């Protein structure tokens, strides 16, 4: 009769080996690198437009939008270079509120949430 411990070990060899190879795959690190580079390119695009005078600095947009959200905690922003829209995120009474502002004018375009 075969040793049950040895049988279990043999059954685990292939799955463990596959998991190790998948973890070492360059595809995962390439995806992470692409995501990071995408964030860098968004910041670079915003910076270039601001330097050319096409966009307002994010601090100016915050100065215009944050006071219009009384009682809400400002959490930060995201920038979409394809639309020149800054999305500012707020928290009020446990609800998340997103405010989209035009990067060129600072005007509020849309507000989502309570």
Biopython code that builds the backbone (N, CA, C, O; Angstrom):
import numpy as np
from Bio.PDB.StructureBuilder import StructureBuilder

atoms = [
    (1, "UNK", "N", (0.850, -1.180, 0.000)),
    (1, "UNK", "CA", (0.000, 0.000, 0.000)),
    (1, "UNK", "C", (0.891, 1.236, 0.000)),
    (1, "UNK", "O", (1.871, 1.311, 0.741)),
    (2, "UNK", "N", (0.538, 2.198, -0.838)),
    (2, "UNK", "CA", (1.347, 3.409, -0.984)),
    (2, "UNK", "C", (1.139, 4.338, 0.206)),
    (2, "UNK", "O", (0.078, 4.352, 0.830)),
    (3, "UNK", "N", (2.160, 5.098, 0.499)),
    (3, "UNK", "CA", (2.112, 6.063, 1.604)),
    (3, "UNK", "C", (1.155, 7.200, 1.233)),
    (3, "UNK", "O", (1.375, 7.852, 0.212)),
    (4, "UNK", "N", (0.085, 7.470, 2.030)),
    (4, "UNK", "CA", (-0.875, 8.529, 1.690)),
    (4, "UNK", "C", (-0.225, 9.915, 1.644)),
    (4, "UNK", "O", (-0.642, 10.767, 0.859)),
    (5, "UNK", "N", (0.777, 10.141, 2.465)),
    (5, "UNK", "CA", (1.471, 11.436, 2.457)),
    (5, "UNK", "C", (2.184, 11.659, 1.124)),
    (5, "UNK", "O", (2.123, 12.752, 0.562)),
    (6, "UNK", "N", (2.848, 10.641, 0.624)),
    (6, "UNK", "CA", (3.554, 10.733, -0.658)),
    (6, "UNK", "C", (2.574, 10.960, -1.793)),
    (6, "UNK", "O", (2.867, 11.707, -2.727)),
    (7, "UNK", "N", (1.412, 10.324, -1.724)),
    (7, "UNK", "CA", (0.396, 10.499, -2.767)),
    (7, "UNK", "C", (-0.089, 11.955, -2.799)),
    (7, "UNK", "O", (-0.238, 12.541, -3.872)),
    (8, "UNK", "N", (-0.333, 12.527, -1.625)),
    (8, "UNK", "CA", (-0.793, 13.916, -1.568)),
    (8, "UNK", "C", (0.268, 14.860, -2.107)),
    (8, "UNK", "O", (-0.048, 15.819, -2.810)),
    (9, "UNK", "N", (1.508, 14.595, -1.784)),
    (9, "UNK", "CA", (2.604, 15.445, -2.265)),
    (9, "UNK", "C", (2.699, 15.399, -3.783)),
    (9, "UNK", "O", (2.903, 16.431, -4.423)),
    (10, "UNK", "N", (2.553, 14.207, -4.367)),
    (10, "UNK", "CA", (2.610, 14.077, -5.826)),
    (10, "UNK", "C", (1.460, 14.849, -6.472)),
    (10, "UNK", "O", (1.632, 15.444, -7.536)),
    (11, "UNK", "N", (0.291, 14.840, -5.831)),
    (11, "UNK", "CA", (-0.866, 15.539, -6.382)),
    (11, "UNK", "C", (-0.682, 17.057, -6.325)),
    (11, "UNK", "O", (-1.275, 17.779, -7.126)),
    (12, "UNK", "N", (0.118, 17.540, -5.404)),
    (12, "UNK", "CA", (0.308, 18.981, -5.246)),
    (12, "UNK", "C", (1.428, 19.546, -6.108)),
    (12, "UNK", "O", (1.498, 20.760, -6.300)),
    (13, "UNK", "N", (2.293, 18.706, -6.626)),
    (13, "UNK", "CA", (3.466, 19.192, -7.355)),
    (13, "UNK", "C", (3.066, 20.050, -8.547)),
    (13, "UNK", "O", (3.563, 21.168, -8.682)),
    (14, "UNK", "N", (2.189, 19.565, -9.412)),
    (14, "UNK", "CA", (1.830, 20.317, -10.624)),
    (14, "UNK", "C", (1.133, 21.646, -10.299)),
    (14, "UNK", "O", (1.530, 22.675, -10.845)),
    (15, "UNK", "N", (0.105, 21.664, -9.428)),
    (15, "UNK", "CA", (-0.538, 22.953, -9.140)),
    (15, "UNK", "C", (0.409, 23.975, -8.520)),
    (15, "UNK", "O", (0.358, 25.158, -8.857)),
    (16, "UNK", "N", (1.270, 23.522, -7.617)),
    (16, "UNK", "CA", (2.206, 24.443, -6.977)),
    (16, "UNK", "C", (3.207, 24.969, -7.992)),
    (16, "UNK", "O", (3.527, 26.158, -7.997)),
    (17, "UNK", "N", (3.703, 24.085, -8.853)),
    (17, "UNK", "CA", (4.644, 24.504, -9.890)),
    (17, "UNK", "C", (3.998, 25.520, -10.835)),
    (17, "UNK", "O", (4.619, 26.523, -11.186)),
    (18, "UNK", "N", (2.763, 25.263, -11.242)),
    (18, "UNK", "CA", (2.057, 26.202, -12.128)),
    (18, "UNK", "C", (1.854, 27.556, -11.448)),
    (18, "UNK", "O", (2.017, 28.600, -12.080)),
    (19, "UNK", "N", (1.503, 27.540, -10.181)),
    (19, "UNK", "CA", (1.303, 28.794, -9.453)),
    (19, "UNK", "C", (2.601, 29.587, -9.359)),
    (19, "UNK", "O", (2.601, 30.809, -9.504)),
    (20, "UNK", "N", (3.705, 28.885, -9.117)),
    (20, "UNK", "CA", (5.004, 29.569, -9.034)),
    (20, "UNK", "C", (5.394, 30.180, -10.371)),
    (20, "UNK", "O", (5.877, 31.311, -10.426)),
    (21, "UNK", "N", (5.185, 29.432, -11.445)),
    (21, "UNK", "CA", (5.521, 29.951, -12.775)),
    (21, "UNK", "C", (4.644, 31.147, -13.138)),
    (21, "UNK", "O", (5.123, 32.112, -13.734)),
    (22, "UNK", "N", (3.374, 31.087, -12.783)),
    (22, "UNK", "CA", (2.475, 32.208, -13.070)),
    (22, "UNK", "C", (2.897, 33.452, -12.300)),
    (22, "UNK", "O", (2.823, 34.565, -12.821)),
    (23, "UNK", "N", (3.335, 33.264, -11.071)),
    (23, "UNK", "CA", (3.762, 34.405, -10.256)),
    (23, "UNK", "C", (5.016, 35.055, -10.815)),
    (23, "UNK", "O", (5.207, 36.264, -10.680)),
    (24, "UNK", "N", (5.861, 34.266, -11.435)),
    (24, "UNK", "CA", (7.107, 34.794, -11.986)),
    (24, "UNK", "C", (6.959, 35.310, -13.412)),
    (24, "UNK", "O", (7.912, 35.843, -13.981)),
    (25, "UNK", "N", (5.788, 35.159, -13.985)),
    (25, "UNK", "CA", (5.550, 35.565, -15.368)),
    (25, "UNK", "C", (5.760, 37.064, -15.542)),
    (25, "UNK", "O", (5.319, 37.844, -14.698)),
    (26, "UNK", "N", (6.428, 37.486, -16.623)),
    (26, "UNK", "CA", (6.627, 38.921, -16.859)),
    (26, "UNK", "C", (5.348, 39.644, -17.244)),
    (26, "UNK", "O", (5.316, 40.875, -17.223)),
    (27, "UNK", "N", (4.290, 38.917, -17.596)),
    (27, "UNK", "CA", (3.036, 39.560, -17.992)),
    (27, "UNK", "C", (2.451, 40.357, -16.840)),
    (27, "UNK", "O", (2.009, 41.488, -17.045)),
    (28, "UNK", "N", (2.436, 39.804, -15.637)),
    (28, "UNK", "CA", (1.886, 40.514, -14.483)),
    (28, "UNK", "C", (2.632, 41.796, -14.200)),
    (28, "UNK", "O", (2.015, 42.829, -13.940)),
    (29, "UNK", "N", (3.954, 41.747, -14.248)),
    (29, "UNK", "CA", (4.730, 42.951, -13.980)),
    (29, "UNK", "C", (4.583, 43.955, -15.113)),
    (29, "UNK", "O", (4.635, 45.162, -14.879)),
    (30, "UNK", "N", (4.398, 43.470, -16.341)),
    (30, "UNK", "CA", (4.191, 44.384, -17.467)),
    (30, "UNK", "C", (2.865, 45.121, -17.316)),
    (30, "UNK", "O", (2.776, 46.312, -17.612)),
    (31, "UNK", "N", (1.828, 44.407, -16.852)),
    (31, "UNK", "CA", (0.537, 45.055, -16.633)),
    (31, "UNK", "C", (0.644, 46.126, -15.556)),
    (31, "UNK", "O", (0.094, 47.216, -15.709)),
    (32, "UNK", "N", (1.341, 45.827, -14.479)),
    (32, "UNK", "CA", (1.521, 46.802, -13.403)),
    (32, "UNK", "C", (2.311, 48.001, -13.903)),
    (32, "UNK", "O", (1.996, 49.143, -13.568)),
    (33, "UNK", "N", (3.335, 47.742, -14.701)),
    (33, "UNK", "CA", (4.140, 48.826, -15.253)),
    (33, "UNK", "C", (3.295, 49.702, -16.179)),
    (33, "UNK", "O", (3.403, 50.928, -16.139)),
    (34, "UNK", "N", (2.457, 49.083, -17.010)),
    (34, "UNK", "CA", (1.604, 49.841, -17.930)),
    (34, "UNK", "C", (0.611, 50.703, -17.162)),
    (34, "UNK", "O", (0.351, 51.844, -17.544)),
    (35, "UNK", "N", (0.056, 50.160, -16.077)),
    (35, "UNK", "CA", (-0.872, 50.937, -15.261)),
    (35, "UNK", "C", (-0.170, 52.141, -14.660)),
    (35, "UNK", "O", (-0.703, 53.250, -14.684)),
    (36, "UNK", "N", (1.029, 51.928, -14.118)),
    (36, "UNK", "CA", (1.791, 53.023, -13.521)),
    (36, "UNK", "C", (2.159, 54.057, -14.585)),
    (36, "UNK", "O", (2.065, 55.259, -14.338)),
    (37, "UNK", "N", (2.574, 53.598, -15.763)),
    (37, "UNK", "CA", (2.926, 54.529, -16.836)),
    (37, "UNK", "C", (1.705, 55.304, -17.301)),
    (37, "UNK", "O", (1.818, 56.472, -17.672)),
    (38, "UNK", "N", (0.532, 54.665, -17.286)),
    (38, "UNK", "CA", (-0.695, 55.356, -17.653)),
    (38, "UNK", "C", (-1.004, 56.489, -16.696)),
    (38, "UNK", "O", (-1.433, 57.563, -17.118)),
    (39, "UNK", "N", (-0.787, 56.256, -15.404)),
    (39, "UNK", "CA", (-1.002, 57.307, -14.416)),
    (39, "UNK", "C", (0.003, 58.430, -14.617)),
    (39, "UNK", "O", (-0.342, 59.609, -14.528)),
    (40, "UNK", "N", (1.250, 58.058, -14.889)),
    (40, "UNK", "CA", (2.275, 59.071, -15.136)),
    (40, "UNK", "C", (1.936, 59.897, -16.364)),
    (40, "UNK", "O", (2.128, 61.113, -16.362)),
    (41, "UNK", "N", (1.429, 59.251, -17.424)),
    (41, "UNK", "CA", (1.117, 59.996, -18.641)),
    (41, "UNK", "C", (-0.063, 60.934, -18.413)),
    (41, "UNK", "O", (-0.102, 62.015, -19.001)),
    (42, "UNK", "N", (-1.034, 60.547, -17.567)),
    (42, "UNK", "CA", (-2.138, 61.448, -17.230)),
    (42, "UNK", "C", (-1.618, 62.685, -16.520)),
    (42, "UNK", "O", (-2.023, 63.805, -16.833)),
    (43, "UNK", "N", (-0.726, 62.482, -15.569)),
    (43, "UNK", "CA", (-0.154, 63.612, -14.842)),
    (43, "UNK", "C", (0.679, 64.475, -15.778)),
    (43, "UNK", "O", (0.644, 65.702, -15.693)),
    (44, "UNK", "N", (1.420, 63.841, -16.661)),
    (44, "UNK", "CA", (2.245, 64.582, -17.615)),
    (44, "UNK", "C", (1.367, 65.405, -18.556)),
    (44, "UNK", "O", (1.677, 66.560, -18.845)),
    (45, "UNK", "N", (0.266, 64.809, -19.035)),
    (45, "UNK", "CA", (-0.643, 65.527, -19.928)),
    (45, "UNK", "C", (-1.245, 66.737, -19.224)),
    (45, "UNK", "O", (-1.336, 67.817, -19.808)),
    (46, "UNK", "N", (-1.656, 66.559, -17.973)),
    (46, "UNK", "CA", (-2.225, 67.676, -17.212)),
    (46, "UNK", "C", (-1.190, 68.767, -17.021)),
    (46, "UNK", "O", (-1.498, 69.951, -17.154)),
    (47, "UNK", "N", (0.021, 68.379, -16.714)),
    (47, "UNK", "CA", (1.097, 69.347, -16.497)),
    (47, "UNK", "C", (1.407, 70.116, -17.777)),
    (47, "UNK", "O", (1.578, 71.334, -17.744)),
    (48, "UNK", "N", (1.478, 69.412, -18.898)),
    (48, "UNK", "CA", (1.768, 70.072, -20.176)),
    (48, "UNK", "C", (0.673, 71.073, -20.540)),
    (48, "UNK", "O", (0.970, 72.182, -20.984)),
    (49, "UNK", "N", (-0.584, 70.692, -20.356)),
    (49, "UNK", "CA", (-1.684, 71.607, -20.681)),
    (49, "UNK", "C", (-1.673, 72.821, -19.756)),
    (49, "UNK", "O", (-1.969, 73.938, -20.180)),
    (50, "UNK", "N", (-1.330, 72.594, -18.496)),
    (50, "UNK", "CA", (-1.274, 73.710, -17.550)),
    (50, "UNK", "C", (-0.152, 74.664, -17.929)),
    (50, "UNK", "O", (-0.335, 75.881, -17.901)),
    (51, "UNK", "N", (1.012, 74.119, -18.284)),
    (51, "UNK", "CA", (2.147, 74.968, -18.659)),
    (51, "UNK", "C", (1.861, 75.771, -19.924)),
    (51, "UNK", "O", (2.359, 76.886, -20.079)),
    (52, "UNK", "N", (1.069, 75.212, -20.818)),
    (52, "UNK", "CA", (0.706, 75.919, -22.051)),
    (52, "UNK", "C", (-0.440, 76.904, -21.829)),
    (52, "UNK", "O", (-0.836, 77.621, -22.748)),
    (53, "UNK", "N", (-0.967, 76.935, -20.608)),
    (53, "UNK", "CA", (-2.070, 77.845, -20.312)),
    (53, "UNK", "C", (-3.413, 77.320, -20.764)),
    (53, "UNK", "O", (-4.392, 78.067, -20.783)),
    (54, "UNK", "N", (-3.484, 76.042, -21.131)),
    (54, "UNK", "CA", (-4.745, 75.470, -21.596)),
    (54, "UNK", "C", (-5.621, 74.993, -20.441)),
    (54, "UNK", "O", (-6.847, 74.987, -20.554)),
    (55, "UNK", "N", (-5.009, 74.598, -19.345)),
    (55, "UNK", "CA", (-5.744, 74.112, -18.174)),
    (55, "UNK", "C", (-5.380, 74.929, -16.950)),
    (55, "UNK", "O", (-4.276, 75.461, -16.835)),
    (56, "UNK", "N", (-6.337, 75.014, -16.041)),
    (56, "UNK", "CA", (-6.066, 75.634, -14.751)),
    (56, "UNK", "C", (-5.284, 74.648, -13.888)),
    (56, "UNK", "O", (-5.435, 73.437, -14.049)),
    (57, "UNK", "N", (-4.461, 75.140, -12.986)),
    (57, "UNK", "CA", (-3.804, 74.234, -12.038)),
    (57, "UNK", "C", (-4.860, 73.557, -11.160)),
    (57, "UNK", "O", (-5.898, 74.149, -10.865)),
    (58, "UNK", "N", (-4.596, 72.342, -10.754)),
    (58, "UNK", "CA", (-5.566, 71.605, -9.942)),
    (58, "UNK", "C", (-5.869, 72.346, -8.644)),
    (58, "UNK", "O", (-6.994, 72.272, -8.150)),
    (59, "UNK", "N", (-4.907, 73.047, -8.087)),
    (59, "UNK", "CA", (-5.156, 73.795, -6.841)),
    (59, "UNK", "C", (-6.184, 74.900, -7.068)),
    (59, "UNK", "O", (-6.970, 75.204, -6.170)),
    (60, "UNK", "N", (-6.188, 75.500, -8.249)),
    (60, "UNK", "CA", (-7.187, 76.529, -8.575)),
    (60, "UNK", "C", (-8.569, 75.899, -8.709)),
    (60, "UNK", "O", (-9.560, 76.462, -8.245)),
    (61, "UNK", "N", (-8.632, 74.744, -9.335)),
    (61, "UNK", "CA", (-9.913, 74.047, -9.463)),
    (61, "UNK", "C", (-10.427, 73.653, -8.080)),
    (61, "UNK", "O", (-11.614, 73.804, -7.790)),
    (62, "UNK", "N", (-9.538, 73.152, -7.232)),
    (62, "UNK", "CA", (-9.934, 72.816, -5.858)),
    (62, "UNK", "C", (-10.424, 74.059, -5.119)),
    (62, "UNK", "O", (-11.408, 73.996, -4.381)),
    (63, "UNK", "N", (-9.742, 75.186, -5.315)),
    (63, "UNK", "CA", (-10.133, 76.435, -4.646)),
    (63, "UNK", "C", (-11.547, 76.853, -5.042)),
    (63, "UNK", "O", (-12.270, 77.441, -4.238)),
    (64, "UNK", "N", (-11.938, 76.554, -6.270)),
    (64, "UNK", "CA", (-13.269, 76.923, -6.748)),
    (64, "UNK", "C", (-14.347, 75.923, -6.341)),
    (64, "UNK", "O", (-15.478, 76.313, -6.053)),
    (65, "UNK", "N", (-14.002, 74.639, -6.315)),
    (65, "UNK", "CA", (-15.016, 73.602, -6.105)),
    (65, "UNK", "C", (-15.223, 73.254, -4.631)),
    (65, "UNK", "O", (-16.365, 73.127, -4.188)),
    (66, "UNK", "N", (-14.154, 73.098, -3.872)),
    (66, "UNK", "CA", (-14.263, 72.628, -2.482)),
    (66, "UNK", "C", (-15.201, 73.496, -1.644)),
    (66, "UNK", "O", (-16.001, 72.938, -0.893)),
    (67, "UNK", "N", (-15.150, 74.835, -1.726)),
    (67, "UNK", "CA", (-16.080, 75.649, -0.925)),
    (67, "UNK", "C", (-17.553, 75.436, -1.288)),
    (67, "UNK", "O", (-18.439, 75.757, -0.496)),
    (68, "UNK", "N", (-17.812, 74.904, -2.462)),
    (68, "UNK", "CA", (-19.196, 74.668, -2.880)),
    (68, "UNK", "C", (-19.737, 73.334, -2.364)),
    (68, "UNK", "O", (-20.846, 72.928, -2.709)),
    (69, "UNK", "N", (-18.938, 72.657, -1.531)),
    (69, "UNK", "CA", (-19.344, 71.367, -0.964)),
    (69, "UNK", "C", (-19.311, 71.443, 0.565)),
    (69, "UNK", "O", (-18.527, 70.734, 1.195)),
    (70, "UNK", "N", (-20.154, 72.296, 1.175)),
    (70, "UNK", "CA", (-20.118, 72.452, 2.633)),
    (70, "UNK", "C", (-20.480, 71.150, 3.348)),
    (70, "UNK", "O", (-21.376, 70.416, 2.931)),
    (71, "UNK", "N", (-19.761, 70.890, 4.428)),
    (71, "UNK", "CA", (-20.019, 69.698, 5.224)),
    (71, "UNK", "C", (-19.448, 68.418, 4.647)),
    (71, "UNK", "O", (-19.625, 67.345, 5.225)),
    (72, "UNK", "N", (-18.767, 68.513, 3.518)),
    (72, "UNK", "CA", (-18.187, 67.325, 2.887)),
    (72, "UNK", "C", (-16.673, 67.333, 3.074)),
    (72, "UNK", "O", (-16.035, 68.385, 3.041)),
    (73, "UNK", "N", (-16.120, 66.161, 3.267)),
    (73, "UNK", "CA", (-14.668, 66.009, 3.398)),
    (73, "UNK", "C", (-14.087, 65.761, 2.010)),
    (73, "UNK", "O", (-14.507, 64.837, 1.314)),
    (74, "UNK", "N", (-13.125, 66.583, 1.609)),
    (74, "UNK", "CA", (-12.475, 66.430, 0.309)),
    (74, "UNK", "C", (-11.459, 65.301, 0.392)),
    (74, "UNK", "O", (-10.605, 65.298, 1.278)),
    (75, "UNK", "N", (-11.547, 64.334, -0.534)),
    (75, "UNK", "CA", (-10.681, 63.162, -0.508)),
    (75, "UNK", "C", (-9.569, 63.200, -1.550)),
    (75, "UNK", "O", (-8.539, 62.551, -1.372)),
    (76, "UNK", "N", (-9.760, 63.954, -2.639)),
    (76, "UNK", "CA", (-8.735, 64.006, -3.678)),
    (76, "UNK", "C", (-9.368, 64.114, -5.054)),
    (76, "UNK", "O", (-10.574, 64.320, -5.186)),
    (77, "UNK", "N", (-8.527, 63.972, -6.086)),
    (77, "UNK", "CA", (-9.015, 64.160, -7.447)),
    (77, "UNK", "C", (-8.397, 63.141, -8.392)),
    (77, "UNK", "O", (-7.415, 62.471, -8.072)),
    (78, "UNK", "N", (-9.009, 63.048, -9.567)),
    (78, "UNK", "CA", (-8.482, 62.258, -10.672)),
    (78, "UNK", "C", (-8.606, 63.131, -11.910)),
    (78, "UNK", "O", (-9.472, 64.003, -11.971)),
    (79, "UNK", "N", (-7.747, 62.902, -12.895)),
    (79, "UNK", "CA", (-7.754, 63.717, -14.109)),
    (79, "UNK", "C", (-7.861, 62.819, -15.325)),
    (79, "UNK", "O", (-7.166, 61.807, -15.415)),
    (80, "UNK", "N", (-8.727, 63.180, -16.263)),
    (80, "UNK", "CA", (-8.874, 62.451, -17.524)),
    (80, "UNK", "C", (-8.372, 63.347, -18.650)),
    (80, "UNK", "O", (-9.059, 64.295, -19.029)),
    (81, "UNK", "N", (-7.178, 63.062, -19.196)),
    (81, "UNK", "CA", (-6.613, 63.938, -20.220)),
    (81, "UNK", "C", (-7.386, 63.912, -21.536)),
    (81, "UNK", "O", (-7.290, 64.854, -22.322)),
    (82, "UNK", "N", (-8.143, 62.858, -21.785)),
    (82, "UNK", "CA", (-8.886, 62.796, -23.045)),
    (82, "UNK", "C", (-10.063, 63.764, -23.060)),
    (82, "UNK", "O", (-10.519, 64.170, -24.128)),
    (83, "UNK", "N", (-10.560, 64.139, -21.873)),
    (83, "UNK", "CA", (-11.694, 65.063, -21.797)),
    (83, "UNK", "C", (-11.355, 66.362, -21.083)),
    (83, "UNK", "O", (-12.175, 67.280, -21.054)),
    (84, "UNK", "N", (-10.152, 66.455, -20.500)),
    (84, "UNK", "CA", (-9.747, 67.610, -19.687)),
    (84, "UNK", "C", (-10.687, 67.824, -18.506)),
    (84, "UNK", "O", (-10.994, 68.961, -18.146)),
    (85, "UNK", "N", (-11.138, 66.732, -17.909)),
    (85, "UNK", "CA", (-12.048, 66.816, -16.770)),
    (85, "UNK", "C", (-11.352, 66.306, -15.513)),
    (85, "UNK", "O", (-10.753, 65.230, -15.497)),
    (86, "UNK", "N", (-11.452, 67.114, -14.460)),
    (86, "UNK", "CA", (-10.992, 66.706, -13.141)),
    (86, "UNK", "C", (-12.210, 66.186, -12.386)),
    (86, "UNK", "O", (-13.259, 66.831, -12.383)),
    (87, "UNK", "N", (-12.082, 65.035, -11.750)),
    (87, "UNK", "CA", (-13.143, 64.493, -10.914)),
    (87, "UNK", "C", (-12.682, 64.593, -9.470)),
    (87, "UNK", "O", (-11.736, 63.920, -9.062)),
    (88, "UNK", "N", (-13.353, 65.431, -8.706)),
    (88, "UNK", "CA", (-13.031, 65.622, -7.295)),
    (88, "UNK", "C", (-13.946, 64.730, -6.468)),
    (88, "UNK", "O", (-15.146, 64.647, -6.734)),
    (89, "UNK", "N", (-13.385, 64.066, -5.470)),
    (89, "UNK", "CA", (-14.130, 63.102, -4.668)),
    (89, "UNK", "C", (-14.307, 63.637, -3.250)),
    (89, "UNK", "O", (-13.361, 64.108, -2.619)),
    (90, "UNK", "N", (-15.548, 63.550, -2.768)),
    (90, "UNK", "CA", (-15.900, 64.036, -1.437)),
    (90, "UNK", "C", (-16.634, 62.940, -0.663)),
    (90, "UNK", "O", (-17.172, 62.000, -1.248)),
    (91, "UNK", "N", (-16.643, 63.080, 0.659)),
    (91, "UNK", "CA", (-17.387, 62.171, 1.526)),
    (91, "UNK", "C", (-18.236, 63.012, 2.473)),
    (91, "UNK", "O", (-17.731, 63.898, 3.162)),
    (92, "UNK", "N", (-19.550, 62.712, 2.494)),
    (92, "UNK", "CA", (-20.464, 63.428, 3.394)),
    (92, "UNK", "C", (-21.470, 62.426, 3.958)),
    (92, "UNK", "O", (-22.175, 61.751, 3.207)),
    (93, "UNK", "N", (-21.530, 62.336, 5.276)),
    (93, "UNK", "CA", (-22.473, 61.437, 5.955)),
    (93, "UNK", "C", (-22.391, 60.006, 5.429)),
    (93, "UNK", "O", (-23.415, 59.340, 5.277)),
    (94, "UNK", "N", (-21.189, 59.538, 5.155)),
    (94, "UNK", "CA", (-20.994, 58.170, 4.690)),
    (94, "UNK", "C", (-21.253, 57.950, 3.217)),
    (94, "UNK", "O", (-21.118, 56.827, 2.732)),
    (95, "UNK", "N", (-21.624, 58.996, 2.489)),
    (95, "UNK", "CA", (-21.880, 58.873, 1.052)),
    (95, "UNK", "C", (-20.769, 59.537, 0.258)),
    (95, "UNK", "O", (-20.272, 60.600, 0.630)),
    (96, "UNK", "N", (-20.388, 58.902, -0.833)),
    (96, "UNK", "CA", (-19.359, 59.455, -1.712)),
    (96, "UNK", "C", (-20.020, 60.345, -2.755)),
    (96, "UNK", "O", (-21.056, 59.997, -3.323)),
    (97, "UNK", "N", (-19.408, 61.493, -2.996)),
    (97, "UNK", "CA", (-19.900, 62.450, -3.989)),
    (97, "UNK", "C", (-18.759, 62.734, -4.955)),
    (97, "UNK", "O", (-17.643, 63.040, -4.535)),
    (98, "UNK", "N", (-19.040, 62.631, -6.251)),
    (98, "UNK", "CA", (-18.055, 62.966, -7.276)),
    (98, "UNK", "C", (-18.501, 64.240, -7.970)),
    (98, "UNK", "O", (-19.663, 64.381, -8.352)),
    (99, "UNK", "N", (-17.569, 65.159, -8.129)),
    (99, "UNK", "CA", (-17.851, 66.415, -8.814)),
    (99, "UNK", "C", (-16.885, 66.524, -9.986)),
    (99, "UNK", "O", (-15.668, 66.529, -9.798)),
    (100, "UNK", "N", (-17.434, 66.611, -11.202)),
    (100, "UNK", "CA", (-16.612, 66.772, -12.398)),
    (100, "UNK", "C", (-16.476, 68.251, -12.710)),
    (100, "UNK", "O", (-17.465, 68.982, -12.759)),
    (101, "UNK", "N", (-15.233, 68.683, -12.922)),
    (101, "UNK", "CA", (-14.960, 70.087, -13.227)),
    (101, "UNK", "C", (-14.155, 70.175, -14.516)),
    (101, "UNK", "O", (-13.253, 69.371, -14.753)),
    (102, "UNK", "N", (-14.487, 71.152, -15.339)),
    (102, "UNK", "CA", (-13.769, 71.397, -16.590)),
    (102, "UNK", "C", (-12.369, 71.899, -16.263)),
    (102, "UNK", "O", (-12.213, 72.879, -15.535)),
    (103, "UNK", "N", (-11.362, 71.238, -16.794)),
    (103, "UNK", "CA", (-9.978, 71.610, -16.523)),
    (103, "UNK", "C", (-9.586, 72.950, -17.114)),
    (103, "UNK", "O", (-8.633, 73.573, -16.646)),
    (104, "UNK", "N", (-10.301, 73.407, -18.131)),
    (104, "UNK", "CA", (-9.972, 74.684, -18.778)),
    (104, "UNK", "C", (-10.572, 75.868, -18.036)),
    (104, "UNK", "O", (-9.949, 76.925, -17.930)),
    (105, "UNK", "N", (-11.802, 75.685, -17.517)),
    (105, "UNK", "CA", (-12.511, 76.810, -16.899)),
    (105, "UNK", "C", (-12.685, 76.668, -15.390)),
    (105, "UNK", "O", (-12.868, 77.664, -14.690)),
    (106, "UNK", "N", (-12.631, 75.449, -14.892)),
    (106, "UNK", "CA", (-12.895, 75.211, -13.476)),
    (106, "UNK", "C", (-14.374, 75.105, -13.158)),
    (106, "UNK", "O", (-14.742, 74.902, -12.001)),
    (107, "UNK", "N", (-15.234, 75.239, -14.169)),
    (107, "UNK", "CA", (-16.677, 75.150, -13.953)),
    (107, "UNK", "C", (-17.087, 73.720, -13.628)),
    (107, "UNK", "O", (-16.535, 72.762, -14.169)),
    (108, "UNK", "N", (-18.070, 73.592, -12.732)),
    (108, "UNK", "CA", (-18.609, 72.278, -12.404)),
    (108, "UNK", "C", (-19.498, 71.825, -13.554)),
    (108, "UNK", "O", (-20.408, 72.539, -13.976)),
    (109, "UNK", "N", (-19.219, 70.632, -14.047)),
    (109, "UNK", "CA", (-19.970, 70.066, -15.167)),
    (109, "UNK", "C", (-21.061, 69.127, -14.666)),
    (109, "UNK", "O", (-22.182, 69.132, -15.174)),
    (110, "UNK", "N", (-20.716, 68.319, -13.657)),
    (110, "UNK", "CA", (-21.619, 67.274, -13.202)),
    (110, "UNK", "C", (-21.315, 66.953, -11.748)),
    (110, "UNK", "O", (-20.184, 67.073, -11.278)),
    (111, "UNK", "N", (-22.365, 66.543, -11.061)),
    (111, "UNK", "CA", (-22.206, 66.108, -9.666)),
    (111, "UNK", "C", (-22.979, 64.808, -9.502)),
    (111, "UNK", "O", (-24.149, 64.725, -9.876)),
    (112, "UNK", "N", (-22.322, 63.788, -8.940)),
    (112, "UNK", "CA", (-22.940, 62.483, -8.758)),
    (112, "UNK", "C", (-22.860, 62.097, -7.290)),
    (112, "UNK", "O", (-21.799, 62.217, -6.676)),
    (113, "UNK", "N", (-23.954, 61.642, -6.726)),
    (113, "UNK", "CA", (-23.990, 61.233, -5.323)),
    (113, "UNK", "C", (-24.771, 62.225, -4.494)),
    (113, "UNK", "O", (-25.267, 63.231, -5.003)),
    (114, "UNK", "N", (-24.877, 61.927, -3.196)),
    (114, "UNK", "CA", (-25.671, 62.785, -2.295)),
    (114, "UNK", "C", (-24.793, 63.661, -1.466)),
    (114, "UNK", "O", (-25.290, 64.444, -0.657)),
]
sb = StructureBuilder()
sb.init_structure("model")
sb.init_model(0)
sb.init_chain("A")
sb.init_seg("    ")
for serial, (resi, resn, name, xyz) in enumerate(atoms, 1):
    if name == "N":
        sb.init_residue(resn, " ", resi, " ")
    sb.init_atom(name, np.array(xyz, "f"), 0.0, 1.0, " ", f" {name:<3s}", serial, name[0])
structure = sb.get_structure()
